[in-house]
Amino acid sequence: MLRRVQRAFEHVVIGGSVPRLVRWGEGLPQGLIRRLQEDGFAETVRYAAKHQKFFQRKIAAAGIDAQRVRRPEELGDIFTTPDDLLSLPADDFLCRLPDAVYETTGTSGAPKRIYFGYDELDQVAHHEAAAMYKNGVRPGDRVVCTFDGGYWIAGWVTFLGCKQMGVFCSATGKPHPREIYNRMPLYKYNVIAADPTWLVSLSEIAEKEGTFPIKLILAAGDRMTDVYRRYVEDVWKAPVILGYGSTEAGGGVGMECRLRDGYHLDEYDYLFEIVDPDENGYGELVMTTLNRRTQPLIRYRMRDVTRFAKEPCACGVTLGRIEGIRGRRDEMVVMGAGNMHPEIFERILHDVEGISPNWQVAVRQEGLRDILEFRLELTNGVNAELVEQAVRQNLEARYPEVWANEVCGMYNLSFCYLTPNKLGGTRKARRLVDERKD
């Protein structure tokens, strides 16, 4: 029985129509999903043990027989981490010749590079399409996707998902919101997919100059507070649905439904764990790819803190859900400027003359805008305007993608000058703090 279901499952998941895939997501019992995932996990472990140098070393050092592994916990403390992807050569992870490569944003330093086959991109897009279909996207709609272009994967997956549904899609990269606003009546877009802070900037234009008919807004990529969501929805009179994912995962791994009670997970392509949970079930999200053969990731630590939703969703989808992301294990702050790390500001400030080593950068919120505030101590009577000019020049030269988001109006820069030693010295003060409220 299980084998018959698995064959039918593989046919629908890989080659079936998007509406049929959605119906499967609304009908498969959780117990059967778990069995299918165990089979996929065991197969992925065996494949990686045969083809991936990184995983071969891990299981050899732990004395584990890959042929006997069926569940994640049987691998003990074997994980794949972001540091592994950054520090080791690509050949340590590649299992076959790739067709494409995408990068993380890399604002913490060197980007992580993730390789895919064309078949894997189509597979990820298939489930992206199912999530969009579940939220009401249909042939005849017109989607404008403004996720950043270049080496980032999100826009490509959205475009390929629309292609599989036969839905009109303009994947434009991330232009200034004014450019898209001016084209909206020309192309009659009625679905928008974009970063939350970019959406706020677009909505500010529309609030002043008028809106156009929109049925759905899809947002992902940075932090969207309740304030942002309510504002965008009030302007456009359309629901904002959030997605969750990463380049390492291949784009989206989860999306809200119209009830917006957590992210429905793609359990066809991934197996998820929560590791090191606290007494309330919150821990770090860990992901294993089940259908990737170019660069499979086994127990990849996502760094995001969340927990599994306990109750089934009233929408009828039986796939598992996670609640909203509570924070990160590392010090990253997600905002309109991008993914911010303390190292970014160390590189920006280290050669700015006239400031002490005691500094802090805070992310605040004023109205509908993220504020990136540099809190500095001036020395030697240096003029504040010269300091601010140097900071802006370094930001533009060293992190042009972060500077571009400021030019687009996705956040504002601010400067605050402190009395000496107010921060208590560099060892006591946190370099980067998030002071926004949900």
C-alpha positions in Angstrom: 0.0 0.0 0.0 2.7 2.5 1.0 4.7 1.7 -2.2 1.6 2.4 -4.4 1.0 5.7 -2.5 4.7 6.6 -2.9 4.6 6.0 -6.7 1.4 8.1 -7.0 3.0 10.7 -4.7 6.1 10.9 -6.8 4.0 11.3 -10.0 2.0 14.2 -8.6 4.9 15.9 -6.8 7.2 15.8 -9.8 5.0 15.8 -12.9 1.4 16.4 -11.8 -0.6 19.6 -12.3 -0.4 22.4 -9.7 -4.1 22.1 -8.8 -3.7 18.3 -8.2 -0.6 18.9 -6.0 -2.7 21.4 -3.9 -5.4 18.7 -3.5 -2.8 16.2 -2.3 -1.6 18.8 0.3 -5.2 19.0 1.6 -5.7 15.2 1.8 -2.6 13.3 2.9 -2.7 12.2 6.5 0.2 13.4 8.6 1.2 9.8 9.5 1.6 9.0 5.8 3.6 12.2 5.2 6.0 11.1 8.0 6.5 7.7 6.4 7.2 9.2 3.0 9.6 11.7 4.5 11.5 8.9 6.3 11.9 7.1 3.0 13.2 10.3 1.4 15.5 11.0 4.2 17.0 7.5 4.2 17.5 7.7 0.4 19.2 11.2 0.7 21.6 9.9 3.4 22.6 6.9 1.3 23.1 9.1 -1.8 25.2 11.7 0.1 27.3 9.0 1.7 28.1 7.7 -1.8 28.6 11.0 -3.6 29.3 13.9 -1.2 32.8 14.3 0.3 31.6 16.5 3.2 29.0 14.0 4.4 31.4 11.0 3.9 33.9 12.6 6.3 31.1 13.3 8.8 29.7 9.8 9.0 33.1 8.1 8.8 34.3 10.2 11.9 31.1 9.2 13.8 31.3 5.5 12.8 27.8 5.6 11.3 26.6 3.1 8.7 24.5 5.2 6.2 22.6 2.2 5.1 21.0 1.9 8.5 19.9 5.5 8.9 16.2 6.3 8.5 15.7 9.2 10.9 17.6 12.5 11.6 18.2 11.7 15.3 20.2 8.6 14.2 22.9 10.9 12.9 23.5 12.3 16.4 25.3 15.6 16.3 26.0 15.6 12.5 24.8 18.8 11.0 25.6 21.1 8.0 26.1 24.7 9.0 26.4 28.1 7.2 30.1 28.2 8.3 30.6 24.8 6.5 29.3 26.3 3.2 31.5 29.4 3.7 34.7 27.8 4.6 34.8 24.6 2.5 35.2 24.3 -1.3 32.2 23.7 -3.4 33.5 20.3 -4.5 33.1 19.1 -0.9 29.3 19.4 -1.4 28.7 18.8 -5.1 27.5 15.4 -6.0 27.0 15.9 -9.8 27.7 18.6 -12.3 25.5 21.7 -11.7 23.4 23.7 -14.1 23.0 26.8 -12.1 24.4 28.7 -9.0 22.8 31.2 -6.7 24.3 33.2 -3.8 23.1 34.4 -0.5 23.1 38.2 -0.1 26.6 38.0 1.5 26.3 41.2 3.6 28.1 39.4 6.4 31.1 38.8 4.2 31.6 36.2 1.4 28.3 34.9 0.1 27.3 31.2 0.4 27.0 29.6 -3.1 24.4 27.0 -3.7 24.3 24.9 -6.9 21.3 23.4 -8.6 20.2 21.3 -11.5 17.5 22.6 -13.8 15.3 19.7 -12.8 15.7 20.8 -9.1 14.7 24.4 -9.9 11.6 23.2 -11.7 10.8 21.0 -8.7 11.1 23.9 -6.2 9.0 26.1 -8.6 6.3 23.5 -8.7 5.7 23.8 -5.0 6.0 27.6 -5.1 3.3 27.5 -7.7 1.1 25.3 -5.5 1.5 27.8 -2.6 0.5 30.7 -4.9 -2.4 28.7 -6.3 -3.7 27.9 -2.8 -3.7 31.7 -2.1 -5.7 32.4 -5.2 -3.3 33.0 -8.1 -4.8 31.8 -11.4 -4.2 31.9 -15.1 -5.4 35.3 -16.3 -3.7 37.1 -13.3 -0.7 39.3 -13.9 2.1 39.1 -11.5 4.9 41.6 -11.0 7.8 40.1 -9.1 10.4 42.7 -7.7 12.6 40.4 -5.7 16.2 41.3 -6.1 17.8 39.9 -9.3 21.4 39.0 -9.9 22.4 35.9 -8.0 19.5 35.8 -5.6 17.1 32.9 -6.3 13.7 34.1 -5.1 12.7 36.0 -8.3 13.6 33.1 -10.5 11.6 30.6 -8.5 8.5 32.9 -8.6 8.9 33.4 -12.3 9.2 29.6 -12.9 6.3 28.9 -10.7 4.1 31.3 -12.7 5.4 29.7 -15.9 4.2 26.3 -14.6 0.7 27.7 -13.9 0.5 29.6 -17.2 0.3 32.9 -15.3 1.7 36.2 -16.8 4.8 37.3 -14.8 7.2 40.2 -15.0 10.3 39.4 -13.0 11.9 42.8 -12.9 14.6 42.6 -10.3 14.4 45.4 -7.7 13.9 48.7 -9.5 12.9 51.9 -7.7 9.2 51.6 -6.7 8.3 54.6 -8.9 9.2 52.6 -12.0 6.8 49.8 -11.2 4.1 52.2 -10.0 4.2 54.0 -13.4 3.9 50.7 -15.3 1.0 49.2 -13.2 -1.8 50.6 -15.3 0.0 49.7 -18.5 0.5 46.0 -17.7 -2.5 45.7 -15.4 -0.7 43.8 -12.7 -3.0 42.5 -10.0 -0.6 40.4 -7.9 2.6 41.9 -6.4 5.5 39.8 -5.0 8.2 41.9 -3.3 10.3 42.6 -0.2 8.3 44.0 2.7 10.1 47.3 2.9 10.0 47.8 -0.9 6.3 47.3 -0.6 6.1 50.1 2.0 7.9 52.4 -0.4 5.5 51.5 -3.2 2.5 51.9 -1.0 3.6 55.4 0.1 3.5 56.5 -3.6 0.1 54.8 -4.1 -1.3 56.4 -1.0 -0.5 59.9 -2.4 -1.2 59.3 -6.1 -3.8 56.5 -6.2 -4.0 52.7 -6.2 -4.9 50.2 -8.9 -6.9 47.0 -8.5 -4.8 44.4 -6.6 -6.1 41.0 -5.5 -3.0 39.6 -3.6 0.3 40.7 -2.3 3.1 38.2 -1.6 6.0 39.3 0.6 9.2 37.7 1.6 12.9 38.5 2.0 13.1 40.7 5.1 11.2 41.4 8.3 7.6 42.5 8.0 6.1 43.9 11.2 2.4 44.0 11.9 2.6 47.8 11.4 4.0 47.3 7.9 1.5 44.7 6.9 -1.5 46.7 8.1 -0.3 49.8 6.3 0.2 48.0 2.9 -3.1 46.2 3.2 -4.9 49.4 4.1 -3.5 51.2 1.0 -4.1 48.4 -1.5 -7.2 46.8 0.1 -5.6 43.4 -0.6 -4.3 40.7 1.7 -0.6 40.4 2.3 0.6 36.8 2.5 4.1 36.1 3.8 6.5 33.5 2.6 9.6 32.0 4.3 12.7 30.5 2.7 16.4 30.9 1.9 18.8 30.5 -1.0 20.2 27.4 0.6 16.8 25.8 0.6 16.2 26.8 -3.1 13.8 29.6 -2.5 10.6 29.3 -0.5 10.1 26.4 2.0 6.9 27.7 3.5 4.0 30.2 2.9 1.0 31.4 4.8 -2.5 30.6 3.7 -5.3 33.1 3.8 -5.8 32.4 7.5 -2.2 33.6 8.1 -1.7 31.2 11.1 2.0 30.2 10.5 3.9 29.0 7.4 2.7 25.8 5.7 5.9 23.8 5.0 6.9 22.1 1.8 7.2 18.6 3.3 7.4 17.0 -0.1 10.9 18.4 -0.7 12.2 19.0 2.9 12.3 17.3 6.3 12.3 19.8 9.1 13.4 19.5 12.7 13.5 21.9 15.7 16.7 21.3 17.7 17.6 22.5 21.2 14.0 23.5 22.0 13.2 25.4 25.1 10.3 24.5 27.5 7.8 26.1 25.0 9.1 24.3 22.0 11.1 27.1 20.5 14.4 26.1 18.9 16.5 26.3 15.8 14.9 25.2 12.6 16.9 22.5 10.8 16.3 21.4 7.2 17.2 18.4 5.1 16.6 18.5 1.3 14.9 15.3 0.2 15.0 15.6 -3.6 18.2 17.5 -4.4 21.0 15.5 -6.0 23.3 18.3 -7.1 24.1 19.7 -3.7 22.0 18.0 -1.1 22.0 19.5 2.4 21.6 17.2 5.4 20.4 18.7 8.6 21.2 22.3 7.6 21.0 24.7 10.5 18.9 27.6 9.3 19.7 29.8 12.4 16.1 30.9 12.7 14.2 30.3 15.9 10.6 29.0 15.7 8.4 26.1 16.8 6.0 23.7 15.1 2.4 24.7 15.2 0.5 22.2 17.4 -3.0 22.3 15.9 -4.0 21.5 12.3 -4.8 24.6 10.1 -8.5 25.3 9.6 -7.7 25.8 5.8 -7.5 22.0 5.4 -3.9 21.7 4.4 -2.4 18.7 6.3 1.2 19.7 5.7 3.1 20.8 8.9 3.4 24.4 9.9 5.9 26.6 11.8 5.0 29.7 13.6 6.4 33.1 12.7 10.2 33.4 13.1 11.1 34.7 16.6 14.7 35.6 15.9 18.0 34.2 14.9 20.7 32.2 16.7 23.3 34.6 15.4 23.3 38.4 15.6 21.8 39.2 12.2 19.1 41.8 12.1 16.7 41.6 9.1 15.5 45.1 7.9 14.9 47.3 5.0 18.7 47.6 4.4 19.0 43.8 4.0 20.5 41.2 6.3 22.6 43.3 8.8 25.5 41.9 10.8 27.9 43.6 13.2 30.8 42.9 10.8 29.2 45.2 8.2 29.5 48.2 10.4 33.0 47.2 11.6 34.1 47.4 7.9 32.2 50.7 7.4 33.5 52.5 10.5 37.1 51.1 11.1 38.8 53.9 9.1 36.5 56.8 9.8 38.5 59.5 11.5 37.2 61.3 14.5 35.2 58.5 16.2 36.1 56.4 19.2 36.1 52.6 19.2 32.9 52.7 21.3 30.0 52.7 18.9 26.7 51.0 18.3 24.3 50.7 15.4 20.6 50.4 16.2 17.6 49.5 14.0 14.6 51.5 15.0 11.2 52.1 13.5 9.7 55.5 12.9 6.2 55.3 11.5 6.4 53.0 8.5 10.2 53.3 8.0 13.1 51.3 9.3 15.8 53.6 10.7 19.5 52.5 10.7 21.0 54.7 13.4 24.7 55.1 14.0 25.5 55.9 17.6 29.0 57.3 17.7 31.4 59.1 20.0 33.3 62.0 18.4 36.9 62.6 19.2 39.5 65.4 18.7 36.8 68.0 17.9 36.0 66.5 14.5 33.0 67.9 12.6 30.0 65.6 12.6 29.2 66.4 9.0 32.6 65.0 8.0 32.0 61.8 9.9 28.6 61.4 8.3 30.0 62.0 4.9 32.7 59.4 5.4 30.2 56.8 6.7 27.9 57.3 3.7 30.9 57.0 1.3 32.1 53.8 2.9 28.6 52.3 2.9 28.1 53.1 -0.8 31.6 51.8 -1.8 31.7 48.7 0.4 28.1 47.6 0.4 26.4 48.9 -2.7 23.4 46.6 -2.3 22.7 48.1 1.1 23.2 51.6 -0.2 20.8 50.9 -3.1 18.1 50.0 -0.7 18.6 53.4 1.0 18.3 55.1 -2.3 15.1 53.2 -3.0 13.7 54.5 0.3 13.5 51.1 2.0 15.1 52.6 5.1 16.7 55.9 6.4 20.1 56.6 7.8 20.4 58.5 11.1 23.3 59.6 13.3 23.3 60.0 17.1 26.3 61.4 19.0 27.0 60.1 22.5 28.9 61.4 25.5 32.2 59.5 26.1 31.8 55.9 27.6 28.0 56.0 27.5 28.1 52.6 25.9 30.3 51.2 28.6 33.2 50.1 26.4 33.3 47.8 23.4 33.3 44.6 25.4 30.0 45.4 27.2 28.0 47.0 24.5 26.3 45.1 21.7 27.4 46.3 18.3 24.1 45.8 16.6 20.7 46.0 18.3 17.1 45.7 17.1 14.8 48.1 18.9 11.7 47.7 16.8 8.5 46.5 18.2 6.3 44.0 16.4 
